[in-house]
Amino acid sequence: MISPNSYWSGRFNDWPSPQPAEPGYTLLVPVPGDLPVFLELALNVLARQDAAHRIETLVIPDKLTPAMTAITAGYASDWDGPLRTLALPLPERFVLPLMHNPGRNHGVQLIEGISHARGSHVLLHDADLFLLDPGVLDARWVEASTDGLFALGVSPVWDSWFVDHGFGLTATWELCADRDWLRAFPPAMHIGHEAEALGERHVFDTTLRAQMLSDPRRIRTHEIEEQFVHFNYVISTYRHFQNAKKTFTDDKFRLLLIRLFVDLFARYETQYNLPTLDELAASLGSDDGAVSYPAPTPEAIADYQAYRRNVERILSGPWAAENGADLSGRLAPFDTWYAER
């Protein structure tokens, strides 16, 4: 996390002049440049969304690679509205990929998207979230704009500190936020950082400091769990794996998820810094490899079964029609290891 008095607050202390705002939303798609399969999945999912109120779509990789450019270009010709890729500003374009810091990447990606947005609102899509209803995103904007909200999310924020102190804040995934409200705060405030609040030091995730300082009547969470599947913190887990100095415990099966996505869905040829599915399966019951998995305790079995149910929900979606049948065989070792008892 960053300090409010650090380089980052000086580097991102003001916004560039805004684009004229158009009624509607700019769809922001921050993605990991070294995991192009997530851009393939994100655009496949988002292409099936209604777009009556979508002004444009901005893909914002934390590292701009030929794969990012090629995948975006492959979808652009049939996309509803403009679809383009943004490069991060200098020097962050070169510095951030070396740091493997997911929170900092996400904050700078958000700032870059807001800086270029033409919509009256921005809608921030998580690449590891799958929308099951084609009307979700347009409905977010209609509700946010009609009710004059600063921020409308689909899930409450994960950090209970805010609830304990009387703040009902909303998480960033599928967040629809008023562009001018976001620009009313210094850009660096939207990056995850530690700050003093209510006489305590606390860590603020992306946008949470701005939400906390705003009229609570204009911050809303409208939960729609039946309309999406979200695995949460998949990219950040991958970054922690990259930084690991010893065996990494994949206790929430997020590396396994990435490996499945790569094997089942990736069409653009690239190298992925991940063990193969066979290598992950061989690590069950062992701590000798790059990745380990927990013993089949009741808690671990429950976590795996919840993961497995969400995977099945994804594979019932239209983006998985050609690949879903391969799943059972690929996950058989894990199904056996974490079988319900």
C-alpha positions in Angstrom: 0.0 0.0 0.0 1.1 3.6 -0.5 1.5 6.4 2.0 -0.6 9.5 1.3 2.7 11.5 1.6 4.6 9.3 -0.8 5.7 9.6 -4.4 2.3 8.5 -5.5 0.3 11.3 -4.0 2.7 13.8 -5.6 2.7 11.9 -8.9 -1.1 11.8 -9.2 -2.2 15.0 -7.5 -4.4 16.4 -10.2 -6.5 15.3 -13.2 -6.1 16.3 -16.8 -8.8 18.4 -18.4 -11.9 16.2 -18.7 -13.6 15.1 -21.9 -17.1 16.6 -22.3 -19.4 14.2 -20.4 -22.0 12.2 -22.4 -25.0 10.6 -20.7 -24.1 7.0 -20.3 -21.1 5.0 -19.0 -17.6 4.4 -20.0 -16.9 0.7 -19.4 -13.4 0.3 -17.9 -11.7 -3.1 -18.2 -8.5 -3.3 -16.2 -6.6 -6.5 -17.0 -3.3 -8.2 -16.2 -1.0 -7.9 -19.2 0.8 -11.1 -18.5 -2.5 -13.1 -18.3 -4.2 -12.4 -21.6 -6.7 -15.1 -21.1 -8.5 -12.8 -18.7 -8.9 -10.2 -21.4 -10.3 -12.9 -23.7 -12.8 -14.0 -21.1 -13.7 -10.4 -20.1 -14.5 -9.3 -23.7 -16.4 -12.6 -24.4 -18.5 -11.9 -21.3 -19.0 -8.2 -21.9 -19.8 -8.7 -25.6 -23.0 -10.4 -24.5 -24.1 -7.4 -22.4 -26.8 -5.0 -23.5 -25.1 -1.7 -24.5 -27.9 0.9 -24.9 -26.2 3.2 -22.4 -22.6 2.3 -23.0 -20.6 5.1 -24.5 -17.3 3.3 -25.0 -15.1 0.5 -23.7 -11.6 1.1 -22.5 -9.2 -1.8 -22.0 -6.5 -0.9 -19.6 -3.7 -3.5 -19.2 -1.2 -3.1 -16.4 1.3 -4.1 -19.1 0.6 -3.4 -22.7 1.7 -6.5 -24.7 1.1 -7.6 -28.3 -1.5 -10.1 -27.0 -3.5 -7.3 -25.4 -3.5 -5.3 -28.6 -4.3 -8.3 -30.8 -7.2 -9.5 -28.6 -8.8 -6.1 -28.4 -8.4 -5.6 -32.2 -10.0 -9.0 -32.7 -13.2 -7.9 -30.9 -13.3 -4.2 -32.1 -14.9 -4.7 -35.5 -18.0 -6.3 -34.0 -18.1 -4.4 -30.8 -21.1 -2.2 -29.9 -19.5 1.2 -29.7 -15.8 2.2 -29.6 -13.4 -0.4 -28.1 -9.8 0.6 -27.6 -6.7 -0.1 -25.4 -5.0 2.5 -23.2 -1.4 2.3 -22.2 -0.5 3.3 -18.6 1.4 6.7 -18.4 5.1 6.9 -18.1 7.0 5.9 -16.0 4.4 3.6 -14.5 4.1 1.7 -17.8 7.5 0.3 -17.1 7.8 0.4 -13.3 4.5 -1.2 -12.2 5.0 -4.6 -14.0 8.2 -5.0 -12.0 6.5 -4.4 -8.7 3.8 -7.1 -9.0 1.6 -5.0 -6.7 -2.1 -5.7 -7.6 -3.6 -2.8 -5.6 -1.3 -0.2 -7.0 -1.8 -1.5 -10.5 -5.6 -1.4 -10.1 -5.5 2.1 -8.8 -3.4 3.5 -11.6 -5.5 1.6 -14.2 -8.6 3.3 -12.7 -7.0 6.7 -12.8 -6.0 6.3 -16.4 -9.5 5.1 -17.3 -11.2 8.0 -15.6 -8.8 10.5 -17.2 -10.0 9.4 -20.7 -13.7 8.6 -20.0 -16.3 10.4 -22.1 -19.3 8.9 -20.2 -21.0 10.7 -17.3 -20.3 7.6 -15.3 -17.6 4.9 -15.4 -18.3 1.3 -14.8 -15.4 -0.8 -13.5 -15.5 -4.4 -14.6 -13.5 -7.1 -12.8 -11.9 -9.6 -15.2 -12.6 -12.5 -12.9 -16.3 -11.8 -12.7 -18.8 -13.5 -15.0 -22.2 -11.8 -15.8 -25.0 -14.2 -16.2 -27.7 -11.7 -17.2 -27.3 -9.5 -20.3 -29.0 -6.5 -18.7 -26.7 -6.1 -15.6 -24.5 -3.2 -16.7 -27.1 -1.0 -18.4 -29.3 -1.4 -15.3 -26.4 -0.3 -13.1 -26.2 3.0 -15.0 -29.9 3.6 -15.1 -30.2 3.2 -11.3 -27.1 5.3 -10.6 -28.0 8.2 -12.9 -31.8 8.2 -12.0 -31.1 8.3 -8.3 -28.2 10.7 -8.4 -25.8 8.3 -6.8 -22.0 8.9 -6.6 -21.3 5.1 -6.4 -23.5 2.1 -7.0 -22.0 -1.4 -6.4 -23.2 -5.0 -6.4 -21.5 -6.2 -3.2 -20.7 -4.6 0.2 -17.0 -3.8 0.8 -15.2 -6.8 2.3 -13.5 -4.8 5.2 -15.7 -4.9 8.3 -13.8 -1.9 9.8 -16.1 0.4 7.8 -19.3 -1.2 9.0 -18.0 -1.2 12.6 -17.5 2.6 12.3 -20.9 3.3 10.7 -20.0 3.4 7.0 -21.8 1.3 4.4 -19.4 1.4 1.5 -19.5 -0.6 -1.7 -16.9 -2.9 -3.4 -15.3 -1.9 -6.6 -16.3 -4.8 -8.9 -19.0 -3.8 -11.3 -19.0 -0.4 -9.6 -20.9 2.3 -11.5 -19.5 5.7 -10.3 -20.2 9.3 -11.3 -17.2 10.5 -13.2 -17.2 14.0 -11.9 -17.5 12.8 -8.3 -14.4 10.6 -8.8 -12.6 13.6 -10.3 -13.6 15.8 -7.3 -10.9 14.0 -5.3 -7.1 13.9 -6.0 -6.4 10.9 -8.3 -4.0 9.3 -5.8 -6.8 9.1 -3.2 -8.4 6.3 -5.3 -5.2 4.2 -5.1 -5.1 1.8 -2.1 -3.3 3.5 0.7 -2.9 3.8 4.5 -4.3 6.9 6.1 -5.5 8.3 9.5 -9.3 8.3 9.9 -11.4 8.6 13.1 -8.3 8.7 15.2 -6.9 5.4 13.7 -4.6 4.3 11.0 -6.3 2.2 8.5 -5.8 0.8 5.0 -8.2 2.1 2.3 -8.7 0.0 -0.8 -9.5 1.5 -4.2 -12.1 4.3 -4.0 -12.9 3.7 -0.3 -11.4 6.9 1.0 -13.5 8.9 -1.4 -16.6 6.9 -0.5 -16.1 7.5 3.2 -15.8 11.2 2.7 -19.0 11.5 0.7 -22.7 11.8 1.5 -23.6 8.2 2.5 -27.1 8.7 1.0 -25.4 8.7 -2.4 -23.3 5.5 -1.9 -25.4 2.4 -2.5 -24.9 -1.4 -2.8 -27.6 -3.2 -4.7 -26.8 -6.8 -4.4 -27.6 -9.1 -7.4 -25.7 -12.3 -6.5 -27.9 -14.5 -8.7 -26.8 -12.5 -11.8 -23.0 -13.0 -11.6 -20.2 -15.3 -10.5 -17.2 -13.7 -8.9 -14.1 -15.6 -7.6 -12.5 -12.5 -6.0 -8.8 -11.6 -5.7 -7.7 -14.0 -8.4 -5.2 -11.6 -10.0 -3.9 -10.4 -6.6 -3.3 -14.1 -5.6 -1.4 -14.5 -8.8 0.8 -11.5 -8.0 1.4 -12.9 -4.5 2.4 -16.2 -6.1 4.9 -14.3 -8.4 6.5 -12.7 -5.3 6.6 -15.9 -3.2 10.0 -17.0 -2.0 8.8 -20.5 -1.0 6.0 -22.9 -1.7 2.8 -21.0 -2.2 -0.4 -22.4 -0.7 -3.3 -22.1 -3.1 -5.9 -22.5 -0.4 -8.7 -20.8 -2.3 -7.9 -22.6 -5.6 -7.3 -19.3 -7.5 -4.2 -20.5 -9.2 -6.1 -23.7 -10.1 -8.8 -21.4 -11.6 -6.3 -19.5 -13.7 -4.7 -22.7 -15.0 -8.2 -24.0 -15.9 -9.0 -20.8 -17.8 -5.7 -21.0 -19.7 -6.2 -24.6 -20.7 -9.9 -24.3 -21.6 -10.3 -20.8 -23.0 -7.0 -19.2 -24.1 -6.8 -18.8 -27.9 -3.9 -16.4 -28.1 -0.6 -18.2 -27.8 1.6 -16.9 -25.0 3.7 -18.2 -22.1 2.0 -18.4 -18.7 4.1 -18.5 -15.6 2.1 -21.2 -13.9 2.5 -24.9 -13.1 0.5 -27.2 -15.5 -2.7 -28.8 -14.3 -0.9 -32.1 -13.9 1.8 -30.4 -11.8 -0.9 -28.8 -9.6 -2.7 -32.2 -9.1 0.7 -33.8 -8.3 1.1 -31.3 -5.4 -1.9 -32.6 -3.6 -0.6 -34.0 -0.3 2.8 -32.6 -0.9 4.7 -29.4 0.1 7.7 -29.9 -2.3 6.6 -28.0 -5.4 6.0 -24.4 -6.3 2.3 -24.7 -5.2 0.7 -26.7 -2.4 -2.9 -27.4 -1.4 -4.4 -27.8 2.1 -5.2 -31.2 3.6 -8.9 -32.2 3.1 -10.2 -30.8 6.4 -13.9 -30.0 6.6 -13.1 -26.3 6.0 -10.9 -27.0 3.0 -13.6 -29.4 1.6 -16.2 -26.7 2.0 -14.0 -24.2 0.3 -13.3 -26.5 -2.7 -17.0 -27.5 -3.1 -18.0 -23.8 -3.1 -15.3 -23.2 -5.7 -16.4 -26.2 -7.8 -20.1 -25.0 -7.8 -19.0 -21.6 -9.1 -16.9 -23.2 -11.8 -19.9 -25.2 -12.9 -22.0 -22.0 -13.0 -19.4 -20.5 -15.3 -19.3 -23.5 -17.6 -23.1 -23.3 -18.0 -22.6 -19.9 -19.7 -22.5 -19.3 -23.4 -18.8 -18.5 -23.5 -18.0 -22.0 -22.4 -20.2 -24.0 -24.8 -17.3 -25.6 -26.6 -15.0 -26.3 -23.6 -17.1 -27.2 -20.5 -17.3 -30.9 -21.2 -13.5 -31.2 -20.6 -13.8 -30.0 -17.0 -14.7 -33.2 -15.0 -11.7 -35.1 -16.3 -9.3 -32.2 -15.7 -10.4 -31.7 -12.1 -10.9 -35.4 -11.2 -7.8 -35.5 -8.8 -9.1 -32.5 -6.9 -12.7 -33.8 -6.9 -11.4 -37.0 -5.3 -9.1 -35.3 -2.8 -11.8 -32.9 -1.6 -14.8 -35.2 -2.0 -17.6 -34.4 0.4 -17.5 -36.8 3.4 
